[in-house]
Amino acid sequence: MNSSSVIWLIIPSDNCATIFQITGDAVTSFSVQSDDETSLAKAIAKVFLEQEYNAEPVLLAPCSHDVLTVSLPADSSANRQAMIYELEEYVPIPAEQFTADFLQHDQGRFAGIIDHQKLLLFLDELSTYQILIQDIVPYSILVAQYLVQQLKNSENKIRSLIWTFDDEFFDNRIEFFLLRPDGLPISWQLLDKTPEALHRALTLEIQTRDIDIEVASIHLPDELRQIIEIIPRVKLAENIESENIFQQAIVRQSQLILARKQKAWWNFCRDQLTMRGTDRVLGKSIRTLLWGTAAFFAALCLVFFVRGFQYSRLETQFRQEQEKAFREALPEQKIQTGFRTRLESEYKKMSAQRENTADLPQRESVLIPLLKVLQSLPPKVRYRFPEIRIEQNDIRLDGQLQVHGDAEIIATALENGGFAVEPPSTQQTGSNGVSVRITIVRQDAEEKQ
């Protein structure tokens, strides 16, 4: 995704949402809220419309309290469907009602679950305003995945990423990620903002896994840092301090995910949540395409009708000329069906009886010069001649070649075939070819001159 590309990020809550319009390094935020007359999706769509949204990529980032997490033991043989039904034992909603995603590694399976019934109506309503959601990644997952990349490498130690932030999207609670040394998540917990809750979570992880933990923290109050320092087997590492660290994290990580430069740990844009409303948004374009196709075929039928009418008129004209010639040649004969064959027979008799047949008209079939031209064309040059005009004095070939030099090769081949060829005319038609016109002077025309 280049620096000028526009992407959108929507962070919805119960009755409000924050929208980010991101153009390269420029970030503009908007806050919207629903009321009795305006739904949240409609309020969001109004901002998109005012900012001249033009089908740019959109990422939806649900809040932490909308996501359930489960850490399962490692099982490389389990397929996705089996793991979904396995989750039913750990979550309070049936498999038919939730959408899940998994991050698997040798230490376990990190699963995320979201109740898609809460999102279906919201996504469908957004699609009525031509807004499609390409990715659905939890807000905290965006933050954690970005921050892990900013941390220093751990020396084979399990790490923890802990933060708290007074913001409605973080619920004013403690976000607690447990990470492998390579940065992949093992578990994620949402804790009450109390020293006791944090102490209990860290102690339980140490006892259950029998590990030492290195903690990296963000915006952590002093009372929480102090409780961490007194827990055995816990090392308090750097405290990441930045005024806009959370906005920077979600913006940059969203850019990477929407540009397909990085895969999110979890992406709930799958199963029933996959690009909701695509048929509705694309319906207008499809209908336009269908109407255009119908108009094209109607125009094609009209062209065939006109051509058929012209051919019918020419057939009538030539038949009348042949009838006239028949009456002049055989005035005593009655015109019957198949009289053209009779004319050809009489013509052959006259040719055999007369010593000088130079005065008799000699009509050459157009297929003969066409065959000679086709036989003379070089076999190793790619060309396309959709129009070949055979006239009284010349034969003209109009078509396309790959490069200008092919025109000289074809002209030389035709000259070797016995034709007199005028210098070919070529013109570049774009990056994919060259238009060409080759004119062949017919031998009988040269003789007349």
N, C-alpha and C positions, 0 to 999 in steps of 0.2 A: 504494500500500500504506500504510494508516494506521499510526499509531505503535504500536497494540496488536496488529498482525498478527504471527503467528509464522512464521518461516522456518527452514530447516535447511540447514547446509552440511557436507558430508562431504569430508574430504581423505584419500584412501587412499594407503597405501604398500604395500610387499610383504606384510607380515604385521601391520600395525597401521594405525590411522586416528585422526584427530582429528575430533570432531564439535562443531559449534557450533549451539546453539539460540539464535536471535536474536528477541527480542521488543522491537521499537522500539529503544531505546538500550541495553537490557539484553542482555548476552551471557554465556552459560554454555557452558563448554567441557568436553568429556569425551574421555578417551583410552581406546581399546580395543585389544586385541591378540588375534590368533588363536592357537590351540594345536592339539594333536593331536585334541582332541575337539570343538573349537568353531571353525567357519569365521569368517572376517572378517565376512562378511555377517550371520551369526547373532549375532556379538558386537555389531555395529552395531544390529541389530534389537532386541536386548535393551535397549539404552539408549533407543531410541525408545519401546518399550513401557513402560519404567519412567517415562518423562517424559510419558506419556499422549499420544502422537502421534495426531493426528486429521486425517490426509490434508492436512497443510499443505505448501506448496511446498518442494521439496528441490533443491539444486544440488550437483552432484558436481564437485570440483576436482582433476583429476589433477595429479601432480607433473611438474616440468619434464623429468625423464629419461624420462617416458612419451610425450613429444611430439616429433615431428620437424618441422622448419620448412624451407621452401624459398621463396626470393625469386625470382619469375619476372618476365621483362620485361612491360611493359604490352601488353595485347591486348584491346581492348574488344569484339572480335567473337567471342572464344572463349566457348563455353557451358560450363556446369558439368561435363557428362560428358566433354567433350573435355579440359578442364583436369585432370580426375582421371586420365585415361590419360596425359596429358603428365607427371604427377608420377612415373609409373613409371620414368622415366629417371633420377630423382634419389634415389629411396628404395629400400631393400633388400627391400621386400615388395610383392606383387602388388596390383593395384587392388581385387580381390575381397576382400582381407583387411583393408584399411584404410578408415577414414572420414576425409574431408577437409573443410575449410572454407576459404573464401577471403575476403580483404579486398582489393578492387580500388580503385586510384586511378590518376591519370595518370602516376605515376612507377613503377608496377609492380603486381604481384600478390603479396600476402603470404599464403602458404599454410601451413596447419597440418595435420599428419597424425597420426593415432593408430591403433594396431593394435587394431581392435575385438574381435578374438578374445580378448584378455586381459580385456575388459570384459563380454562377453556373458553368461558364466556368473555373474559377480558381480551384474550387474543383474537377471538372471532369478531368482537366489536372493533378492535383496532383495524382488522382487515377490511371492515366496511369503509374505513377512511383511507384505504390503499396503503396501510402500514403493515409490513410483514416483519416478523421477528426471525432473524437468522440464527441466533444463539441465545441460550438461556443458561447463565452461569451465576451462581450465588455471589452476592456482593463480597462476602468475607473470603470466598475462594479466590476471587480476583486479587484481593489485597494480599492474602497469604502467598499465593503463587508468585506474585511480583516481588514481595519482600524477601522470600527465600533466595531469590537470585542475587539480592544485594548483600546477603550475609557472607561472612568469611567462611571458607571451607572448614568443616569440622573434622577433627582427627579421630575418626571412627567412634564418635560419640552420638548418642541419641540427643536430639535437640528439641527444644520447645519454643514456640513462638507465641508470646502472650501480649495482648493489648487490651486496653479499655478506652472508651471514647464516649463523651457525653453527646450522643447523637441518636436521633430516633431510629436510624437504620441499624445501629448497633445495640439498641435497646438498653443503653447504659449498663451493659453487663460485661463480663470478662470473656474474651475469645481465647480459647486455649487449644493450640495445635501441637500435636506430638509428631515429630518428623524423624525420618531416617537420616543417617549421615549424608546421604546424597540429596537430601531435601524433599524426598517424596513423603506424603503424609501417611501416618499410621492411624491417627484418630483426631477428632475435632469435637470439642465440648463447649457449650455455652453455659457459663457459670454465673451465679449471683455475685454481685460486686462486693464481696466481703473477704477479709483475710482467711476466715475459716473455710470458705468454699474452695479457695485457691490452695490452701494447705492440704485439704483433704484430697483434692484431685491429683496434686503432685505426689503426695505420699502413696496413694493407691497405685499410681503408675509405677513407681519405684518398687513397691513390694510385689506387684503382680508380675512385672517383667524382669525384676532383679537387675536393674540398670542404673547407671548414673545419667543425669540429665543436665544438659547445658541450656540455660534459658536466655533467650533474646527477647527484650521487651520494648514496647512502644507506648508512650504516654501513660506509664504505669505510676500511680500515686505512691508516695513514700511508704505508707503503711503496708502496701502490697509488696513492695521491694524488700522491706524489712522482714516480712514473714518468709519470703523466698530464701533470704540469706541464712536463716537459722535451720532450714530443712537439711538433714544429712543427705549426702550424695547428690546435692544440687549445686551447680555452679552458675552464678549470675554473670552473664556475659554483657555485651554492649547494650545500652539503652538507645534505641534508634529514635532520634529526635529530629523532627522536621515539621514546619508549620503546616504544610499541605501534603503530608506524606500519604494520607489515604486517598485524596483526590488524584495525586500523581500516580498512585498504584493502580487504581481502577481505570484511569484513562489510558495509561501505557499498556496495561495488560489487555484491555479491550481491543486496542489497536492491533496487538499481536494476534489475538484470537480471530478477529474478524478478517484480518489479512491472511489467515491460515499459515502464519509463520510459527505459531505455537499452539499445541493442543491443550485445552483446559483440562484440569484434573477431573472435573465433572461438567457435562454439558447435557442439560435436560431437553434440548431441542431434538427429541426423538420420539418414536412411537406416536401416541396421539397428539403430542405437542409439536410435531414436525411441521414447520412452515404453515401454520393454520391460516386458512383463507386464501391459499394460493389459487384455487380454482376461481374464487370470486374476484381476486385482483387481476388475474390474467384473463378472466372471461371477456372483458371488453376488447382486449387485444385479439383474442381468438375469434370473437364475432367479427371484428374488423377484417381479420385475415380471411375468414370464410366468405364474407360479402365481397371482398376483393377477388377471391378465387372464382366466385360465381360470376362476377362482372367480367373477369378475364375469359371464362368459357363462353359467356354470352357474346363477347366481342369476337371470339374465335369462330363461333357458329355463324355470326354475321359475315365474317370474312369468307368462310367457306360457301355461304349462300351466294355472295356477290360473285365469287370466282365461278361457282357452278352456273350462275346465270350468264356470265360472260362466255364460258365454254359452250353453253347451249346455243347462244346467239352465233358464235363462230361456226359451230357445227351446222346450223341452219344456213348460214351464208355460204359455206363451202359446198354444202349439198346442192344449193341452188346453182352455184357455178358449175358443178359437175353435171347437173341435169342439162344445163345450157350447152355444155361441151358435148354431151351425149346426143342431143337433138341436132347439133350442127354436124357431128360426125356420122350419125346414123339417123337421118331424118325419117326414114321409113319404119324404124323400129319403135316399138312401144316401150316406154320406160317401165321397168319392172324392179322388184326387189333384188338387190345385188348387182345393180347396173355398173357399179364401180369396177367389179371384177371383169365385166364385159369390156369396159374401156381399156383396162390393162391388157386384156387379151388382144384387142384390136391394135393397141399400140405396139405390142410385140410383133404382130404380123406385119405391120407397116415397116418396122425396123428391119425385119428380115427381107422384105421385098425391095426396099429402096437401096440403091448403092450409096447415096449421099444422105446420111442421117444427121448431118450437123445442124440442120434447121429444127430438128425435133427437140423439144424442151427436155433437158436432163435435170431431174430433181434428185438431189442427194439427201438421204436421210440424215437428220441431225444427230443420230446415234453414232454415225461413222466418225465424224470429227471429234465428237465427245470421247469415243473409245480411244482414238489416237492420242488425245490429250492426256487421258488418265494413264495410258500405258507409258507415256513419256515422263510422268512425274517421278522424281527420285524416291526410292523406298526408305532411305535413312533420314529423312527430314520430316519433322512433325508439322503438319499444316491442317488447316480447316478452311474449305471453300464452300460456304453455304449458298453462294450465288454464282452460277456460271451462265453467262449470256452469250448465245450463239446468234450473231447477226449476219447480215449479208457480206460485210467487209471484214469483220474481225470476230474474235472470240475473247470475251473478257472474263477474268477470274477475280472475284472479290472475296477476301477472307482474312484469316488471322495466322500469324506465325509467332514463333517464340522470340527470334532475334532478327534484326534487319538483314544480316548476312545470308539468311536462308532464302531471301528473295532472289539473290544472284544465283544461288545454287539451283533453284527451280527454273529460272530463266535459261541457264546454261543447259540444263537437262532437256528442256523443250526445244532449244535450238539443235541439240544433238539428235532429237527425234524428228527433225526436218521442218520445224516451224520457224517462221520469222517473228521474233519477239521484240516488242518495244521495251525500252528501259523500264523496269518495274518501279512503281511508286509505293513508298512505305511511310507509315506514320505511327509514332509511339502512342499507344492507347492507355498507358498506365504502367504499373509495375509488373503486370502479368502477361504482356504480349504486345504485338505489333500488327496493325492493320496493313493490308497489302492489296494492290491492284496490279494485275499482270494482263497486258493486252497482246493477243496473238493475231498477226495479220494473216488472213486466209490467203492461200496461194491463188485461188481463182480471182480474188480481188486484185492481187498484184498483177496478174496477167492482163486484166481489163485495163489497168492503168498503163 
